[in-house]
Amino acid sequence: MRAKPWRWVPHWMRDRRTMSYIGLGAVAVALYAVLVPLQVSLYSANVPVTMLLGALAVGAPLIAVRRPTLAIALFTASAVLIPLMVTREHAVTAPWPWSVAMIIAFVVCLVVVTIAHGWRRGLALFVLGNAAGVLPVAMLPSVSSGNVLIVTGAVSAAFLLVSVLLAGRLRLGQELSSQRALTAAEQARRELVEERTRIARELHDVVAHSMSLIQVQASTARYRVPDLPAPAAAEFDDIAATARTSLTEMRRILGVLRTEDQSAELAPQRGVDDIPALVESTRRAGATITLVHDVSNDIDPATQIAAYRIVQEALSNAVRHAAGAQIAVSVTTDAADLRIRVRNEPSDRAPGAPGGHGLRGMSERAQLLGGNVEAHADSDGGWSVVARLPQHPPAEPMEATR
């Protein structure tokens, strides 16, 4: 079995939320290490207040992952107060109202809010953040600030647009992954229902039919055998009653196996004589198939059912995994066994071995009868399924290996 990729990576490193917090924490530390010294050295801002407001500004993206409204409020407040902590003399000599580090903190918070919570909250932060930059300018109109506001508005608008597009792409990917999971679950459920229905049909056509014959023969024994002793007649009556009880239990089992959306088929179970019709129906679907069908008439019903199902599943795999390839089907008998071979030629499609429940189901059917199934890739790139089934399986069923 091939090892899973990235198996050596710790679980916490494969968790997206954990890695998001680590990445945002690293960005916050880097911005904080630049923002506070910059405000203190260039603008002579009060150190304790600047440290507090700077922590609110760079920590807002971390808070925005879970609490977007609180993050927007904290960043807007810090964006208004940080420029007001600067004296007019220092504001004239450096970019104002925001430094480059503050603009980067705004962009990071805007990206996180938009991707995590949608474009509406992102737009709200965009409007409030730019308004927070305009408010100090309105309070100190004599300080030059036009260039900084223009750069802040243009950069934040560009990142808002990119974030909206990226958020849409991520949500589409999540929906596709969810749809794939639902499709896979539905496929597995359908395969399970189909297999249960097949089992129910086989129980009905083989076991229930035999029990019905036992019940009829036991019930009519006193009329068919003249001068039947009374103890023997009573014994036959008990056998008939047991058979009727078993048939009742069988009907209950069939009711459990069959679901409401899988109605019971009234047609008899398929056998080896129906394989040519199966091949013909597959031909009508567009496949190119050659058939060799040479079987004896003395084949046990259980073997016939298994043979039909094996050919059916092998044809289904060939059509599905090697579309357009020529298929050869051979069903023959020898002195003791029924032999099946289904081979498809190489296909233009990328080669791949069939998998899932089909091959396992074929093997289990054959093993229960004392036969076997082999499926393998051929040297030329084709695929072969070879089965051997005894014409008359032993009375005791063989145990299917898992």
C-alpha positions in Angstrom: 0.0 0.0 0.0 1.4 3.4 -1.0 2.1 5.7 2.0 0.0 8.8 2.3 1.8 12.0 1.2 2.9 14.4 4.0 2.4 11.6 6.5 5.5 12.8 8.4 4.0 16.3 8.9 2.4 16.8 12.3 -1.3 17.1 12.5 -1.3 20.7 13.7 0.7 21.7 10.6 -1.9 20.2 8.3 -4.7 22.2 10.0 -5.5 25.3 7.9 -6.9 27.3 10.8 -3.9 26.7 13.0 -1.5 27.6 10.2 -3.6 30.7 9.4 -3.2 31.9 13.0 0.5 31.2 13.0 1.0 33.1 9.7 -1.1 36.1 10.8 0.8 36.1 14.2 4.1 36.3 12.4 2.9 39.2 10.2 1.5 41.0 13.3 4.9 40.7 15.1 6.8 41.9 12.1 4.5 44.9 11.6 4.5 45.7 15.3 8.3 45.7 15.3 8.3 48.3 12.5 5.2 50.4 13.3 5.9 51.3 16.9 9.6 52.3 16.5 8.6 54.2 13.3 5.9 56.2 15.1 8.2 57.0 18.0 11.3 57.9 16.0 9.7 59.9 13.2 6.7 61.4 14.9 7.8 61.6 18.5 4.6 59.9 19.6 4.0 58.9 23.1 5.5 55.4 23.6 2.9 53.7 25.9 0.0 54.9 23.9 1.6 54.1 20.6 2.4 50.6 21.8 -1.3 50.1 22.8 -2.7 51.5 19.6 -0.1 49.7 17.4 -1.1 46.4 19.1 -4.8 47.1 18.2 -3.9 47.9 14.6 -1.7 44.8 13.9 -3.7 42.5 16.1 -7.0 43.2 14.3 -6.4 40.6 11.5 -6.0 37.9 14.1 -9.2 38.9 15.8 -11.0 39.2 12.4 -10.7 35.4 11.9 -13.4 34.8 14.6 -14.8 38.3 15.4 -14.9 40.5 12.3 -17.1 43.2 13.7 -14.8 43.7 16.8 -11.7 43.7 14.5 -13.2 46.4 12.3 -14.1 48.5 15.3 -10.6 48.1 16.9 -8.7 48.9 13.7 -10.9 51.9 12.9 -10.3 53.3 16.3 -6.6 52.9 16.1 -6.5 54.3 12.6 -8.1 57.5 13.9 -6.1 57.9 17.1 -2.6 57.0 15.8 -2.4 60.1 13.5 -3.8 62.3 16.2 -0.9 61.3 18.5 1.5 63.1 16.1 2.4 66.8 16.5 2.0 69.1 13.6 5.7 69.7 13.3 6.5 66.1 12.9 3.5 65.4 10.6 4.9 67.8 8.0 8.2 66.0 7.8 6.9 62.4 7.4 4.1 60.6 5.6 0.8 61.5 7.3 -1.9 60.5 8.5 -0.6 56.9 8.1 2.9 55.4 7.8 3.7 52.6 5.3 3.5 50.1 8.1 0.0 51.3 9.0 -1.1 51.0 5.4 0.2 47.4 5.3 -1.7 46.6 8.5 -4.9 48.0 6.9 -4.4 45.9 3.8 -3.8 42.7 5.8 -6.9 43.2 7.9 -8.9 44.0 4.8 -7.8 40.8 3.1 -8.5 38.6 6.1 -12.0 40.1 6.7 -13.0 39.8 3.1 -11.8 36.2 2.6 -13.1 34.9 5.9 -16.4 36.7 6.1 -17.4 37.9 2.6 -17.3 41.1 0.5 -19.9 43.0 2.6 -17.8 43.1 5.7 -14.7 43.7 3.6 -16.4 46.7 2.0 -17.5 48.0 5.4 -13.8 47.9 6.6 -12.7 49.5 3.3 -15.1 52.4 3.8 -14.5 52.8 7.6 -10.7 52.5 7.2 -10.4 55.2 4.5 -12.8 57.4 6.5 -10.5 56.9 9.5 -7.7 58.3 7.5 -9.7 61.3 6.3 -11.0 62.2 9.8 -7.6 63.4 11.2 -7.0 65.3 8.0 -10.3 67.1 8.5 -9.2 67.9 12.0 -5.7 69.2 10.9 -6.4 70.6 7.4 -3.1 72.5 7.3 -1.0 69.3 7.1 -0.2 67.9 3.7 -1.8 64.5 3.3 -3.2 64.1 -0.2 -0.6 61.7 -1.5 -0.9 59.3 1.4 -4.7 59.2 1.2 -4.6 58.6 -2.5 -2.1 55.8 -2.1 -4.1 54.2 0.8 -7.3 54.4 -1.2 -5.9 52.9 -4.4 -3.9 50.1 -2.7 -6.8 49.1 -0.4 -9.3 49.1 -3.3 -7.0 46.9 -5.4 -6.6 44.4 -2.5 -10.3 44.4 -1.8 -11.0 43.4 -5.4 -8.4 40.7 -5.3 -9.7 39.4 -2.0 -13.3 39.3 -3.3 -12.2 37.2 -6.3 -10.0 34.9 -4.2 -12.8 34.4 -1.6 -15.2 33.4 -4.5 -12.6 31.0 -5.8 -12.1 29.4 -2.4 -15.8 29.1 -1.8 -16.3 27.5 -5.2 -13.5 25.0 -4.4 -15.2 24.1 -1.1 -18.5 23.6 -2.8 -16.9 21.4 -5.4 -15.2 19.3 -2.7 -18.4 19.0 -0.8 -20.2 18.0 -4.0 -17.6 15.3 -4.8 -17.9 13.9 -1.3 -21.7 13.8 -1.6 -21.4 12.1 -5.0 -19.0 9.5 -3.7 -21.3 8.8 -0.7 -24.3 8.5 -3.1 -22.3 6.1 -5.3 -21.3 4.0 -2.4 -24.9 3.9 -1.2 -26.2 3.0 -4.6 -23.7 0.2 -5.0 -24.7 -1.1 -1.5 -28.4 -1.0 -2.5 -27.8 -2.7 -5.8 -25.8 -5.5 -4.1 -28.5 -6.0 -1.5 -31.1 -6.2 -4.2 -29.0 -8.8 -6.1 -28.7 -10.9 -2.9 -32.4 -10.6 -2.3 -33.2 -11.8 -5.9 -30.8 -14.7 -5.5 -32.3 -15.7 -2.2 -35.8 -15.5 -3.7 -35.0 -17.4 -6.9 -32.7 -20.2 -5.4 -33.4 -20.7 -1.7 -37.0 -19.7 -1.5 -37.8 -21.7 -4.6 -36.2 -24.8 -3.1 -38.0 -24.3 0.2 -41.3 -24.0 -1.7 -40.6 -27.4 -3.4 -39.8 -29.0 -0.1 -43.1 -27.6 1.4 -45.2 -28.8 -1.5 -43.6 -32.3 -1.6 -43.9 -32.7 2.1 -47.6 -31.5 2.1 -48.6 -33.8 -0.7 -46.6 -36.9 0.4 -49.7 -38.5 2.1 -51.6 -38.2 -1.2 -48.8 -39.3 -3.5 -47.6 -42.3 -1.5 -50.2 -44.9 -1.0 -50.5 -46.6 2.4 -48.1 -44.1 4.1 -47.8 -44.9 7.8 -49.3 -42.4 10.2 -45.9 -41.6 11.9 -44.3 -40.9 8.5 -47.3 -38.8 7.4 -47.0 -36.8 10.7 -43.2 -36.4 10.0 -43.9 -35.0 6.5 -46.5 -32.6 8.0 -43.9 -31.3 10.4 -41.4 -30.9 7.5 -44.1 -28.9 5.6 -44.8 -26.7 8.6 -41.1 -26.0 9.1 -40.7 -25.2 5.4 -43.7 -22.7 5.6 -42.1 -21.1 8.7 -38.8 -20.8 6.9 -40.5 -19.2 3.9 -42.1 -16.7 6.1 -38.8 -15.8 7.7 -37.3 -15.6 4.2 -39.9 -13.1 3.1 -39.0 -11.0 6.1 -35.3 -11.1 5.2 -36.1 -10.1 1.7 -38.2 -7.2 3.0 -35.1 -6.0 4.9 -32.8 -6.4 2.0 -35.0 -4.7 -0.5 -35.5 -1.0 -0.1 -38.5 1.1 -1.1 -36.7 2.6 -4.1 -35.6 -0.8 -5.3 -38.7 -2.7 -6.4 -38.5 -6.4 -6.7 -37.9 -7.9 -10.1 -40.5 -10.6 -11.1 -38.3 -12.0 -13.9 -36.3 -15.2 -13.2 -32.7 -14.9 -12.2 -30.2 -14.8 -15.1 -28.1 -17.7 -16.2 -25.4 -18.7 -18.7 -28.0 -18.9 -21.5 -28.7 -15.1 -21.0 -25.0 -14.1 -21.5 -25.4 -13.7 -25.3 -28.3 -11.3 -24.7 -26.1 -9.4 -22.1 -23.4 -9.1 -24.7 -25.8 -7.9 -27.4 -27.2 -5.2 -25.1 -23.6 -4.1 -24.4 -22.9 -4.0 -28.1 -26.0 -1.7 -28.6 -24.4 0.7 -26.1 -21.5 1.1 -28.5 -18.9 -1.5 -27.4 -17.2 -3.9 -29.9 -17.5 -7.4 -28.5 -16.7 -10.9 -29.8 -18.4 -13.9 -28.0 -17.5 -17.5 -27.7 -20.4 -19.3 -26.0 -20.1 -23.1 -25.7 -21.6 -24.5 -22.5 -23.3 -27.7 -21.5 -26.9 -27.9 -20.3 -26.1 -29.6 -17.0 -24.9 -26.6 -14.9 -26.0 -25.9 -11.3 -28.3 -22.8 -11.0 -26.0 -21.2 -8.4 -23.1 -21.5 -10.9 -25.2 -20.0 -13.7 -26.1 -17.0 -11.5 -22.5 -16.4 -10.5 -21.3 -16.8 -14.1 -23.8 -14.3 -15.4 -22.9 -11.8 -12.7 -19.2 -12.2 -13.3 -19.5 -11.6 -17.0 -21.8 -8.6 -16.3 -19.4 -7.0 -13.9 -16.3 -7.7 -16.2 -18.1 -6.1 -19.2 -19.1 -3.1 -17.1 -15.5 -2.6 -15.9 -14.2 -3.0 -19.5 -16.6 -0.4 -20.9 -16.0 2.0 -18.0 -12.2 1.8 -17.8 -11.3 1.0 -21.4 -13.8 3.0 -23.4 -13.6 2.1 -27.2 -11.4 -0.9 -26.8 -12.4 -4.2 -28.3 -13.6 -6.8 -25.9 -13.4 -10.6 -26.2 -15.8 -12.8 -24.1 -15.4 -16.6 -23.8 -17.7 -18.8 -21.8 -17.0 -22.5 -22.1 -17.2 -25.8 -20.2 -14.9 -28.7 -19.7 -15.5 -32.0 -17.9 -16.0 -30.3 -14.4 -15.8 -26.6 -14.7 -17.3 -23.5 -16.3 -14.6 -21.2 -17.5 -15.0 -17.5 -18.2 -12.5 -15.1 -19.8 -13.3 -11.4 -20.5 -10.4 -9.4 -22.1 -10.3 -5.9 -23.4 -7.6 -4.6 -25.7 -5.5 -1.6 -24.7 -7.4 1.7 -24.7 -6.4 5.2 -25.7 -7.4 6.3 -22.2 -4.8 6.3 -19.5 -4.4 2.8 -18.1 -5.9 2.1 -14.7 -6.9 -1.1 -12.8 -10.5 -1.4 -12.0 -11.2 -1.2 -8.3 -14.0 -0.9 -5.8 -16.6 -3.5 -4.9 -16.8 -5.2 -8.4 -13.6 -7.3 -8.4 -14.1 -8.2 -4.7 -17.7 -9.2 -5.4 -16.7 -11.4 -8.3 -14.0 -13.2 -6.2 -16.4 -13.8 -3.4 -19.1 -15.3 -5.7 -16.5 -17.7 -7.1 -15.0 -18.6 -3.8 -18.4 -19.4 -2.3 -18.8 -22.0 -5.0 -15.3 -23.4 -4.8 -14.0 -21.5 -7.8 -11.7 -18.6 -8.3 -11.4 -15.3 -10.2 -8.1 -13.7 -11.4 -7.9 -10.1 -12.8 -4.7 -8.8 -14.1 -3.2 -6.4 -16.7 -1.8 -8.0 -19.8 1.7 -7.4 -21.3 0.3 -5.3 -24.1 -1.7 -3.0 -21.9 -5.0 -4.8 -22.0 -6.9 -6.2 -19.0 -8.2 -9.8 -18.4 -10.7 -11.3 -16.0 -10.4 -15.1 -15.9 -12.8 -17.2 -13.8 -13.2 -20.9 -13.0 -16.5 -22.1 -11.5 -17.4 -25.7 -10.8 -20.4 -26.9 -12.8 -21.7 -28.6 -9.7 -20.4 -26.9 -6.5 -20.1 -28.8 -3.3 -23.1 -29.0 -1.0 -21.3 -27.1 1.8 -20.5 -23.5 0.7 -16.8 -22.4 0.8 -15.8 -19.5 3.0 -15.1 -16.4 1.0 -11.8 -14.7 2.0 -11.8 -11.1 2.9 
